[in-house]
Structures are given as C-alpha cells and as structure tokens.
Amino acid sequence: MTASTHNLRRTEMAHSRTVERAYASWNGYAMIAIAVAFFALAVWRIVMLATERAAPSVVTVLTPLLLVAASMFVLVGLYILQPNMGAILTLFGRYAGTDRSEGLRWANPFLLKRKISLRARNLNTPTLKVNDKRGNPVEVGAAVVWRVRDSAQAVFDIDNFEAFVPVQAEAAIRHMASLYAYDIGEDLALNETTLRAGADEVARALADELDARFEGAGIEVIDAKLTHLAYAPEIAQVMLRRQQAEAVVSARTRIVHGAVSMVEAALKGLSERGVVHLDDERKAAMVSNLLVVLCGDREAQPVVNTGTLYQ
C-alpha cells in the first residue's frame, strides 16, 4: 500500500466519524409543572362538563382527553442524569445530540435516549505472555484508567466500545513489550530503556500506544502502568542464576578495585615513611598476601615466617 493510498483511507475514515454535539434539553421540574397544569385544566373541564345542562359538543368532550394526553406526553419525556453521565438522543435512527446536563431533564418523547457513563474506568488486564526485544518470554500485566471522551464516536463508530477497549489494550501491551528488553544485558547499551528499569518511560510509551488505538473510538487514556512483570516460568530459574552471576561478578569487581587501592595506599605509605625498604620481589609477595586477605571469602590464617623471604 502506497503512502498516498494510506493517507486517502485515513482521510475517508476521518470524514466518516461521528462527532459529538451538545443537545439542549429542558428543565424537568418546569416540564412537570406544565404537565400538572395540563392535568388540572383537564379535571376542571370535566367538572365544568358535569355541571352543564346542555348537551356537550364533540370539541368540549375531546378537550379534557387532549389535555390528559398532553400531560402524559410531557411526563414520558422526563429522564434523570447523574454527574458524569450522558444521554445519547436519536430520532428514528438519526443522531440528535448528547445531553450532559445533570439532574431531571426533559426531551422530546419520540427521541430514543441511551445513557452512557462518562466516568473514569479501570481495566486490569490479565497476565500476558509476550516476547521482549531479545525474544525472551516474559509475563506482563497492566492497569489502564480510561473514559469516554466523545460519546458519539464511542457508540456509533464502534460496535461495542466496552469490548473494544480490552482487546486493543492487550494488543498495545504486546506491541509495547516487544520494543524493550526485560533487563540490561551484554548486547544492550547501558543507557537503553528496559521494562524493569524504565518504568516511567515504558508507562508513557504504553499510554501513547493506547491513545493512538483509542483515538477513533472517542476514548482517552488517563493513566497506564505495568502491574506485573516477570520472566516466564520456563526461563525464570535460568535468568535468576544469570542475575545472581552478574551480581557476584559486579561485587567481585568492586572488591578487587577496593583491594588494589588499599594495597597501593599501603605500599605508598610504607615507602614515604621509610618504615621498610622493599625490593620488587618483596613488594610482589606483600601484594599477593594483602590481596588474599582483602579478597578472600574466608578469614586469613596467619603464618609465622621464622626465616627470610629468600629462604
């Protein structure tokens, strides 16, 4: 697919999107007052008909019935919206708008009203087994906080947005995990982001990936964080031994570096103070003994030398 064809399809999709527009509903309490007024007027007309001695006309008889019907018509159009809730109104399949007003509202009874939550929702994804950048199987889980941004897109452009979110979240997590290695290794640069060490950057990358996937569904991501990260069971023991070996090597490196510095300082101090004059062979023996004492895992056992170094 060429770039021009891809851009053309994206433009067509953008033009086919349904954009939310506000619907101006009426105050429900005022409409209740109107309904009560119609009903009271109908009762008054019925009472007046009962007191009249002349035969009533058709219009006179139908007037109370029409007033009662008008009162019922008004009452049927009432609905309640709680905070952070919306009502999508359609008239015979045509989108009329979204009402985000709170409290008791009124709209044309012929309008079909579908309530939708605009509140933040949590999605705790199940633990997924994916391959990281190196191809190692790892287990990843995430918590995503999302909400509906555009109610018209969420309802009319997506068949079922509540089922759409988990599927796209799983796809985003799998793609994001394949872009990073689990941990720093010999084949990676020291400053390269990893799943284990770069939690903040990985979270931002996941949120961006989710935003891109949810854009056409009228859904926005509030927060996204990894909640579970581990090697898959089949390689967990091997990777644990590798990490232990790397930790031992790192610790030994620090110990040797410190021991060499201490030996150097000892030889320099002895030479500057003139405590003893050591030739190269004696320095080598002293260095060997000090390194054994400083780098050994066990306590050194002193050996009393009754002779000289050369005997």
Beta strands, then each sheet from edge to edge (+ up, - down):
strand 1: 26-27
strand 2: 78-81
strand 3: 85-91
strand 4: 94-99
strand 5: 103-106
strand 6: 112-117
strand 7: 121-124
strand 8: 128-131
strand 9: 137-148
strand 10: 219-231
sheet 1: 1+ 5- 2+
sheet 2: 4+ 3- 6+
sheet 3: 7+ 9- 8+
sheet 4: 7+ 9- 10+
end
